[in-house]
Amino acid sequence: MERAILIHFDSVTGEIRVEAEGFEGLTCLAATQPFEEALGVVEGERIYKPEAQQHHRTTNSSQTRLRQ
């Protein structure tokens, strides 16, 4: 499967969301982090796709909240 980083921008609310596709486990975090830092967009809780869910349950990971 091809991997991609998608950046969604809501023109009404100004909300920006970064999404990873095609990554296994939590490798998506390393892929999306530079975009999140550059855009300053991690405001809420992370939403994990099913591909990451199994690995996320067994791993102690930390969340970083970035604010502008």
C-alpha positions in Angstrom: 0.0 0.0 0.0 1.2 3.5 -0.8 1.8 5.8 2.1 0.5 9.4 2.2 0.2 12.3 4.6 -3.0 14.2 4.1 -3.6 17.7 5.4 -7.2 18.7 5.8 -8.2 22.4 6.2 -11.7 23.5 7.2 -12.2 26.9 5.7 -15.1 27.6 8.0 -13.6 26.8 11.4 -9.9 27.1 10.4 -9.2 23.7 11.9 -6.3 21.8 10.4 -6.1 18.0 10.7 -3.1 15.9 9.6 -3.9 12.3 8.6 -1.6 9.4 7.7 -2.6 6.6 5.3 -0.8 3.3 4.6 1.4 3.3 7.7 1.7 0.2 9.9 1.4 0.5 13.7 2.5 3.8 15.2 5.0 4.6 12.4 2.4 7.2 11.4 3.4 9.3 14.4 7.0 9.8 13.1 5.6 10.6 9.7 3.1 13.2 10.8 5.0 14.9 13.6 7.1 17.3 11.3 3.8 18.5 9.7 2.1 18.9 13.0 5.0 20.9 14.4 5.2 23.1 11.4 1.5 23.8 11.4 1.0 23.8 15.2 -2.1 21.7 14.9 -2.3 19.0 17.7 -5.1 20.5 19.8 -7.3 17.5 20.7 -6.9 13.9 21.3 -5.3 11.8 18.6 -7.6 9.6 16.7 -5.9 6.3 15.7 -7.0 4.2 12.7 -7.6 0.5 13.1 -4.1 -0.2 11.7 -2.5 1.5 14.7 -5.0 0.3 17.4 -3.4 -3.1 18.1 0.0 -1.6 18.5 -1.3 1.4 20.5 -2.9 -0.7 23.1 0.3 -2.5 23.9 2.7 0.5 23.8 3.2 3.2 26.3 3.3 6.3 24.2 3.1 10.0 25.0 1.1 12.7 23.3 2.4 16.1 22.5 0.1 19.0 22.4 1.4 21.8 20.2 -0.1 25.3 20.4 0.7 28.4 18.4 
